[in-house]
């Protein structure tokens, strides 16, 4: 059997080929009766839109590129990314758009992303985990509409974004430790060229003031291994630490492993708090007290902003979502 064509659909619907074409290309000026007839004909004939042909008319590819600015292994280690991808795929599918996942963890990857996007292969770009000073951002600014999940440092007024209130979450956790009577509160930050790294440290310092000394601050890179190393540094520099706020659940899992190896009881000797409320928080021993950031909502809002730009909106405002303290056994 030959593949059904637009002519077959028009004949089955009793309308002109031009009417079918207008409907398929998103024209709003198609009568309700014709729309119902065409949709029924498409179902009966089994017609499938030829994306290559349609893109010649609409100048659209029917796809959005999600660009993750992290090494490949982090995509599979951090459960936050799977949440973002799952939500993005579902929302884009509702608009008959495909998601193209691209990694930009090194110079070669970044060059491939730029060639792909500048080559007109994506209608829009969703940036994830972008670092300050990333040359990829400058290269993409003049391209198709771009939105970020999380602010892009230095481009907050250029690239719209949806993000959790990073400072609020950090303050919530630190204030909780203070209310518990913890006196030597330390922090393991994320990378200091990311909004999560900078703003969570700022929230921590806003609560503790002068007590937030460099001696009680160690830096990680969002991985579990970096949480292990940073916790070891803190124990060496401040063996009397009695609480530690860790800027991600995955790093907190590493910190817990180090504390176990050092014979420190959690939370009796050292209280541990994370950030994310990812699946990791329920799998640690003990289960992790953490800050819930609304990842699914962040993804939804990011895609909503991007779709608005694709639909012709000249400007969209950033969205900041509140966080919530979730208390479990680790603190």
N, C-alpha and C positions, 0 to 999 in steps of 0.2 A: 504493500500500500504506500502511495506517495504521501509525503508529509502535508497536512492541511495548510492552506495558505490564507492570507487575508481576504482573497477573493472568495474562497469557500465560506468564510465567516459572513461576508457581506451577503452572499446569496442565501445562506441559511437564515439570516436575520431579516432579509427583505429590505436592506438599506444599501446605500452606496458604499463603495470602497473608501471614499474620503471620510465618511462618517465614522466608519470603523477605525480608520487611522487616527482621526482626531481624538476618539475615546482612548485609544491605546497610548497616545502621547500626552494624556493628561488634560486635554481641552475640557473646560468646564461647560462649554456651550453645546452640549449634546442633550437632547430632550430625554426626560425620564423613560418614556416608552421605548425610544431607540436604545437607551442604555440597557434596559432589561432584555430587549431582544438580542442585542449583541452579546451580552454576558451569557445568555442561554445558548446562543450559537457557538460561542467559544467552548462551552462545556460539552455540547453535543458533538462538535467536530474534533475535539481534542487539540485545538490549535494552541501552539506555544509561541510566545513572542520571540522573534529573532533579535536578541539584544544588539548584535553588531549592526543590523540594519536600522534599528530604532535609534541607536546612538548617533548615526549619521544625520538623522533628522533633529533629534533633541539636543545634540552636543553633550549628552550625559552618558556616563559609563554604567550607571546602576550600581556603583560600589563606593564604599567608604574605607579608607585605610586607617587602621588603628596602629599607631607607632609607639612601641614601647622602648624607651631609651635606657635599657638595661641589658647586661649580658644574657645570653640564651638560657643559662641554667636557672636564672632567677624566675623566668616565666613558669617553670615547673615546680620550683621550691616554695614560692609565696602564694598561698591560696587566695589572696586578695585579687590577683590578676584573673583568676578563673571566674570570679564573681563579675568583674567588669566585662569580660568577654561574653559571658552568658547573657547578661542583660542587654548588651549592645546588639548581639545577634538577634535576639527576640524582637527588640524594638525596630531595628532596621528591616527585618523580614516583614513586619506589618506594612512597610512602605515599599515592599518588593526591592529592597536594597541588600546587597551582599556586603559582608565584612571581610576585608583582606588584612590579615595579621602580619605586621612587619616589625622586625627587631632592629634597633639602631644602637647596639651596645659598643660599637667601635667605628673607626673611620671608614672602613670598607662598607659596613652595613649602612652607615649614614649616606654615603655616596649613592648606594643602590636605592635607598628610599627617595632621595632627591630626584634621581633620574626617573623613577617610577611616577612620582607625583607630578613633576614638571612635564613629564611626557603625556600628561592628560589621562592617566589610567584610573584616577579616582576623582569623584565629585567633591569629596571633602576629606578632612583629616581629623582624627581624634588622637590627641597627644596624651601619653600616659607616662608618669614618672620622669618628666623632663628636668634636666639639671641646669643650673645657672650657667650662662656662657656657652651653652651647647650651640655649635655653629649650624646645626640642623634647623633650629628655630628661625634664624635669620634667612636661611635658604628657602624656607617654606612660607614666610610671611607674604611674599608676593604671589603665592600660588592660590589654589582653591580655598574656600572657607575652611578655617581651622578652629577647633575648640579643644580645650584641655581639661582633663579630669585632674583637678588640682591646679593651682595657679602656676604660671610660668614666670619665675623671678626675672624682673626687668621688663616683662612684657604684659604685666597685669592689665594695662589700659589698651593693649593691642589685640591680645588673644583672649576671647571670653572663656570663662571656666566655671566649673561647679566644684566645690570643695567643702570638706568638713571644717568646722571652726577649730583649728589646730590649737590655738592658745587656750581656748575654753577647756578643751579636753585635758590639756596638761595641767591647767589650774585645778580642775576637778580632782585629778589623781593626787596632786601634791597637797592640796587642802585636806584630802581624806587622810593622808599620812600624818599631817600635822594634828588633826583631830584625834588620831589614835595615840598621840603622845610620842611619836617617833622623833628622835633628836638629831640623828646623823643620816639625813636623806640624800641619797646620791641619784645620779641620772646617767643613763646610757642613751645618747642621742642617735638620730639617723644621720645620713650624710649632710654636711653643712652647706651643700650647694643645692638643697631641695627645700621647698616650703615646709614639709614635715619636719625636717631636721632643724631648721632655724626657728620656726614658730613654736614647736613643742618645747624647745629649750627656753624660749622667751617666756612662755607661760609658767614653766617651772621656776624660773628666776624671779618672775613677778611676785610669786607667793613667798619664796624664801628670802628674797633680798640679798643681804650680804652673806647669808649662810650658804648661798649657792656658789661655793668657791670652785676654782679650777681643780682642786684636789679631789672634789666629789663629782666631777664630770668626766666621763669617758665617751669615746665616739665609736659608733658602729656603721655598718653599710647596709642595714636591713636584713642581713643573712643571720642564720642561727650561729654559724661559726664566729661571726664578729661579736655576737652577744656573749659567747663563751670567753673570748679574749678580753673584751671590755670589762666583764665582771671580775676576771682574774686581776686586771690592772687596778680596779677599785679596791679589791681586798688587800692588795699589796700596799697601796697608798693610804688607805683608810680602813684598817682591819676592824675598827669599831662601828662600821656602817650598820645601821639597823633597818634601813628601807632603801629600795632602789626603784625608781620609775624608769621603765624601759620603753623606748619610743616605738616599739612594734612588738606584737605577740611572738613573732618568729625569733627575734633577738631575745625576748624574755625567756623563751624556751631554752636558749643557749645559756642565759644567766642562771637559770635554775639548775642546769646540769653542772655548772661550775660550783655553785653553792653546795650541791650534794657531794661533789668530790672533795670539797674543803671541810665537810662535816658540819656545815651550817644548817640549822633547822629552819624551814619555811612554814609558817610565818613567825615562829617563836623567836628565832634569832634575827632573821632578816625578812621583812615583808617585801613582796615583789608585785609590781603592777605593770601591766602592758598597755598596748594601744592598738585597737582595731576591732576586737571581739570577733576574730576570725575563727575558723574551725580549730586552729592550733590551741586557742585558749581553753578548749574543753578536753584536749588530749594530753595536757601537761600534768605532772604530778608534783604538787596538788594542782587542781584546776585553777586557772589564772583569773585574778581580779584584773579588770582591764577597762579601757575606755572604748565604748562602742561608737565607731564612726559609721554613718549610714552609707555603706559602699554601694548597695543596690540603688539607693536614691541618687547618689552622686552620679552613677552611670546613667540613670534615667534622665537626670537633668542635663548632663553633658550632651547626650544624644538629642534631647529636646532642643537645646540651644543650636546644635549643628543643623538639625532639620529646619529650624526657623531661618537660619542663614541660607540654606539651600533653596528654601521657598521664597527667597527674595528680601527677607528682613535686612534692613541696612545696619541695624545695631541691636545687640542683645546685652542685657546686664548680667554680670556674674551672680552666681547663686552660692550663698554660704549656709551650710546646714549644721544644726546643733549636734553636739555629742552627748553621751550619757555614761555615767559611771556604773559599771556592772561589778558587784561584789561577789567574789567566790572565796575559796579557801586559802589562796596564796597571800592574802593581806586582809 
